[in-house]
Every structure is written in C-alpha cells, then in structure tokens.
Amino acid sequence: MFIGHYGPSFACKAAKPAIPLWVLFLAVQLVDIVWSILVLLGIEKVRIVPGFTATNPLDLYYMPYTHSLPGAALWSVGAAVVYRAVSPAQKWTGATIVGVAVFSHWILDLVVHRPDLALYDDSYKVGLGLWNYPATAFILEIALLFGGIALYLRTTEAKDAIGRYGMLVLGVVAVAAQAYVFFGPPPASDTSLAFTALGLYFAFAATVYWLEGKRS
C-alpha cells in the first residue's frame, strides 16, 4: 500500500489537532522510510520480479526489522517516545496517537501484501494478498486517501484558494503516482526504488506542511 497509508494520518489529525499533519504523514510511512534506508544499506532485501504480483513486481523476501509484527510494534513505540520527548506539552495522548499512526502501516500492509509480513523474525509470514486484485486494491487506496482528505476538509477551514483546493490537488497527484506504481514499468533496481520512495515520502510531507498553513 502507498497512498492509502495517508488516510489514517487525517483521522489521527482529527483526533488530536495539535499534532502537525506533516508529522503524521511521516509517521504513517515511517516503516517504509526505514525500510528504504535499510534496503540502500543492504540490510533488508527486495527483488524486482516483473509479474510477481498483479500490481507490482516487488518480491519483499527479507524485511524483519521493519515489516515484521515485532519490528513494526517497536518502531511505533519508538516514535511515540520520541514525539513525547519533543512535544511534552501534548503529554502521552499525542504520543500515543503518533504511535498508532505508525502501526497503522502494518495493519494496512497486512491487507494488500502477499504473505511476506513476518509474525516473528523472518518466519510465520502473513498477508491477505489484495495486490493480486488490481482494481480492488486501487479503489481501496483511493477510498482511504480521499476519505481522510474529506474528514480533514470538514474539520478545518480554508484561508485562501490554495487552502480550499490544495489538498484535493495533492490527492490527485498522489493517485497519479499510485497508478504509475500499479500500471507503469517496474523499477530499474532496488536502489532506484528506495531512493524514489524516500523522495516521495518527504515530498508529500513537505507539501502537506505548506498546505496545512493554508487552513485553520
């Protein structure tokens, strides 16, 4: 899952408006951000195998530090502790919501991934495999993203035209990126995949930081 992960970030924002949306955008993708870094370092592994699933060519055969259940839980707890340290005024409520946002990544991945999410270390792998049903997977991603955007627009007020339409434009751009992932050519290598993923995650977070300033 890619753009669908951002849906929970908007829900978490509604639950705790004091948390910056850009923080939640990074939180819901933290597992993949760390995964990209570990792939670049050669610690976690992915093979590019065209046709491996109906929507993408990723054989995610070794990622125990990020996408295992214990790994995702530890990153969630770690993010909560860090957020509590840097935002003490929000106490543990805000920190817990950030932790939940991080862990939502694993829950949504469970729905779409083939069995490559380990329950322990690199063993007992699970995944419901929705990636093998492109239309359903694509619709789910869009529904999660725009459901979250709709919630955000209902609970905030635009300051100007950018604030009124900017988040919707961002959603359309994100859908186009998702369509390229599903239906475009495979990545040239695991390295190019990791660099592209990192670029997108931080670009979306930076954009939403700017857009959040256009609403109140």
N, C-alpha and C positions, 0 to 999 in steps of 0.2 A: 504494500500500500504506500502511496505517496501523498497526494493532495488530501485524501480522506483523513489523514492524521491531524490536519488542521481544524477539523470540526470540533473535537474536544477542547481545543485551545480557546475557542469562543465561548463554549459552555463554562469553562473554568473562569474566564474573564467575567461572565455574568454572575458567577457565584462569589467572586472576590474582585470587585472592580479596581481595587488598589494595585493589583498585580499588573505590571505593564504587559500589553499584548505581545510585544516582541519577545519578552522573556518566555511567555507561554508558547510562542511559535518555535523557539529553540528547544523548550522543554519537551514538546511532543515529538520532536525529531532527534532528541539527544542520543538515543540508542543508535540511530543511523549515522549521526555525526561521528560518534566514537567508532562505529563500525568502519566508516570511510577512512578514518585515520589509521585504524589497525590494519586495514587492507593495504594502505600505502606503505605501512611498516612491515608488511609481510607476516603479520601475526594471525590475522583471520584471513580466510580464503574464499574466493569465489571464482567459478569458471564461467566463461561466456560460451554457451552451447545453444546455437540457434535451434528454435523449436522445443526447447526444454520444457517450457510451459506455453500455453496458448497466447499469453500476453507478453511475456518477456523471456529472455534467454539466460536467466541467472540461475546457475547451479550453486546455491549457497550452502556448500557442503561442510564448512567449518567456521563457526562463529559462536563459540561457547562463552566468550567474555561479554558479549553484548546481547545476543538474541536468545540465550538460554533463559529459562524462567528465573533461576537464582541470579544470573547476571543482570537481567532487567530489573529485578527487585532491588539489587544493590545499587544500581545507577539511580533508581528512584529515591531510595533513602539518602544517597549521597547528595542528590540535587536538593532535596528538602533541607538537609543540614546546611548546605552552602547558602541556600536562599534565606534560611533563618538567621545565619550569621551576618549576611549583608543587608538584610531588611528586618532588624529586630523589632521595629515598631509594629509590624504585622503579626508578630508572635508566631505560634505554631500553626495557626489557621492557614495563613498564606503559604507557609512552607509545606504543609500537608497537601494543599491543592496543587502546588508545583510538582510534588512527588507523584500525585495521582495523574497529572498530565503526562509525566514521563512514562509511567507504567501503562497508560492507555495505548502506547505504541505497541507493546507486546500483545495486548488483547486484540487489537485490530489486525495485527500481523497474523495472529492465530487463525483468523477467518480466511485470509487470502492466500497465505503461503501454502505450498506443498509441505509434507512432513520434514521440515528442516529446523524446527524450533525445539531445542533440547530441553527436557524437563530437569536434567541433571548433567553437568559437564557437557559431553558431546554425545549423550546417549538418550534413549527413550524419546525420540523426536516426534513432534506432532505438527499438525497443520491441516486445515479443512479444504485447502486447495481451490479456493474460488478463482484464483488466477487462471484456471483452465476453462473458465466460462467468461470470455472477454466482455460481452455485453453486460452481464450482470455485475461483474467486478467494476466496470467503468461507471455504470449507473450508481453503484454504491458509493464510489469515491466522490462523484459529483453531488450526490444527495447529502453526504456528510459535510462536505465543504460548504455548499450553499445553505444548508440548514443552519450551520454555525454562523455564517455571514448574516442570514436573516435575523437570527437571535441578537447578534451584535447591533445591527441597524435599528432594531426595535427598542433596544435599551440604551442607545446613545443618540445624540442629536448633531447634525452636520453644522459646521461653522461656515462653510462655503461650498462651491460647486465640487471641488476636489473631495471634500468630506462626504458629499452626497453620493457621488458616483465612483470614487476611487476604489473602494473595497470591492465593488462589483467588477470593475475593470481588472483588478488583481485576480479575482476569481476566474474570469475568462482566460487570462494569461496562464493561470495555473492549470486550467482544463486543457489548454493547448499543449502545455508541457506534458501533462499526463497522457494525452493522445499520442504524442511523439514517443513516449516511453512504451506504450502498448503496441503501437502500429508502425513505428518508424524502424530504421535499421538498427541492428544490435550495436552495442558499444564496441569501440575498436579494441579495448583491453580492460582489464580490471582496474588499472591505474587511471585511465581516462574516465571510467565510470565513477571512481571515488572522487576525483577532482571535480567532475561535473556535479555530483551530488552535493558536495560541500559548497560549491559556488551557488547552487540553487537555494540551499537551506539558509545561507547567510544573506543572500539577496532578498529572499522573501521576508526574513526578519527585519532587515534594514528598511524595506519598503513599508512594512506594516508599522514600524516605528514612526515613519514620516506621516503615514495616513492617520494614525491614531491621534496625532496632534491636530488634525483637521476636524475632529469630532469631540464632543464633550458629554 
